[in-house]
Amino acid sequence: MKKLLRQLKEGILDNNPTLVQLLGMCPTLATTTSVKNAVGMGLAATAVLIFSNLFVSLLRKFIPKQVRIAAYIVIISGFVTMVELLMKAFLFSLYESLGIFIPLIVVNCIILARAEAFASKNKPLPSAIDGLAMGLGFTFALLLVATVREIIGNGSFLGVSLFGDGYAPALLLVMPAGAFLTLGFVIAAVQKIRNVKEDQARVEKLSVVEAKEAKKEETV
């Protein structure tokens, strides 16, 4: 259980696929004009990650190494098609908003990377948890960027106006240039927080070592 929880924490925070590994930049930039679109894309990618990781893990001993990438893409494309058809049937407005980016989940580098790096080398349950963790991390990154862009760029959240008619939205943030700027600032903030935590951990470790050396000198 601790290992599974550690997987979740790593996927969402410590090794976030978008904010730390810098993967999946295209859908992050294109689908974060609103929180609704961001959550829809994130959950769709999460579903594909979970089931593609699960099936790659189940079939890992039967897939020849020479055709493994092609086999992974076939598996991924099958689940992407299922997600696309379900969204088209039950969430048609969201399906229209996301457009071409739903079928493009097939070539999302996060999904193929996890299939190759993790699912092809591990058992089904850890692989499914890894897909869930990375999917939630991707969704978190999309939500973070979309929240900033929608609130500042439209003055709304989930389509609900926050500041009234007197607010002059910064339309730059809902444009392509705004996507690059917002993502850059978010990544910079995340890296700063990571660096501060790493520095604190090093200081604590150094203080422990110094305390041990001081005790040794006292005993001598």
N, C-alpha and C positions, 0 to 999 in steps of 0.2 A: 504493500500500500504506500509506503514512504517513497519507493522508487517511482510509482505512478504519479504521486503528487509532485515529485521533483521534476518529472517529465512535463507536467502541466505548467509548472512555474517557469521552467526553462523555455517552453514554447511561447508563453505569453509575455514574459518579462526578460529573462536573462539572455535568451537567444532568439528574440523575436525575428521572424523571417523578413519582415519589411524594415523595421526600425534599426535592427542590428546587422542582419545579414544583407540588407539592401536588395532583397529579391521581390519580384512581383511589382515593380515600379509602374508598369504601364496601366494595369487596372487601378492601382492606387491613385495615380494622377487623373485618370479619366472618369472614374465613377464616384468621386468624393465631392461632387457639386452639392449633394444633399445627404443628410444622415440616412434617409430611407434607402437611397440607392446604395450607400456604403454598407449598411447592414445586410441588404439583400444579396449583394455580391459576396460579402464575407461569409454568410451562412451557406450560400451555394457552393463556394469553394471549400468550405469546411466539410460539407457532406461528401463532396467528391474526394477530398483528402482521406477521410475516414475509410470509405469503402474501397478506394483504389489501393490504399496501404494494406487493408485487410486482405484483399484478393491477391495482391502481389506477394504478400507473405505466405498465403496458403499455397500459391503456385510456384514459389521460389525454387523448389527442388526439381520442378518439371520443365522450367523454361531454360532452353539452351543459352549459354552465355553470349553466343554470337548474335542472337536476335532479341536479347533481353530488352533493349530500348524500344524496339518496334513493338514488342509484346506489351510493355508498360503503356505505350501510347494507345494501343488498342483497348486495353482495360480502362484507361482513364477516359477515352472518348466515349466508351459505352456508358459510363456513369454520368458524364457531362450531358449526353443525349437524354438520359432519363431525367436529370434535373431540369434541363431545358423544356422538355415536354410537360413536366409537372408544373413548372412556372407558367408556361403558356396556357395551361388548363385552369389553374387556380389563382394565379397572381399575374393576370395579363397586363395590368398597368405597369407593374414593376418589370415584367418581361420586356415591354416596349421601351421603358426608360433605359434599361441596361443594354438592350440591342445586341450588337455584334460581340460585346464583351462576355456574354454567356458562353457561346461556342468557343471563344478564345481561351476559356479556362483550360482547354485541352493542352495548350502550349504554355500554361503558367509554369514558370521555372520552379516555383515552390513545390508543386505537386510532383513533377518529374524528379526533382532533387531528393525529396523524401522517399520516393519509391526506390531510387537507386542507392541512396546513402543509408537508409534505415530499414525499410520494409523488406528489401531483398536479403537482409542479413539477420532478421529477428523474427520471433514467433508472432502469431496473429494478434494476441491481445496487446502486447507492447506496441505493435505497429499501428493498431487502431487508436490507441491512446496518443501515440505520436502524431497521427493525423489530426486528432481532436485538438491537441495542444497547439500545433502549428496553425490550424484553421482558426482557433480562437485568437491566437496572436496576430494573424493576418486581419481578422475582423476588428480587433482592438485598434490596430494601426489605422485601418480605414475609418473607423468611427472617430478616432482622435482628429485626424485631418479634416474629415467632413464636418465635424462639430465646429471647428474654428472657421472653416470656409462658409458654412451656412449662417452662423450667427453674425459674423462680421460682414460677410458679403451680401447676405439677404436680410439680416435683422430678424431671422426666424429660427425655430428649432422644430424639426419634424413638420414643417409647414405652418406652424403656429407663430404669429407675429409676437415678438418680445418687447419691442421698443416703441410701438405705435407709429402713426403716420409721420411724425416729426423726425424720425431717424433717417439719415442719409447713408444708405449702405455703401460699403467700399466694393464696388462692382468688380474691381480688379481681381479679387479673391475667387470669384466664381468663373473667371476666365482661365485659359490654359496657363498663362504666366503666373496667376495666383496659386495654381496647384503646385508649381515648382517652388515658389517662395514659401508657401505654407509647409510643404513637406520638408524643405531644407531647414526651416526654423525648428520644426518638431524633432527631426533627427538630431540637430545640434543640441537641443535641450535634453534629449534622452542620453546622448553621449556625455554631456556634462554631468548629469546625475550619476551615470555609471562610473565616470572618472572619480567623482567625489567619494562614492562608496568604496571603490578600489583603493583610494588613498587612505581612507579611514581604516580599511582592513589591514593595509600594510603597516600603518602606525600602531594599531593594536597588536599585531604580530611582533613588531619590533619591541614594543614595550614589554611584552611577555618574555621575549628573549633576554632583554636587559635585566628584567627582574630575576630571571633564573641565574644569570651570570653574577648578579649582586649577591644572591644567596650563596653561591659557590664561594665567592671571595670571603664572605662572612664566616663560613665554616672553616675555611683555610686559616 
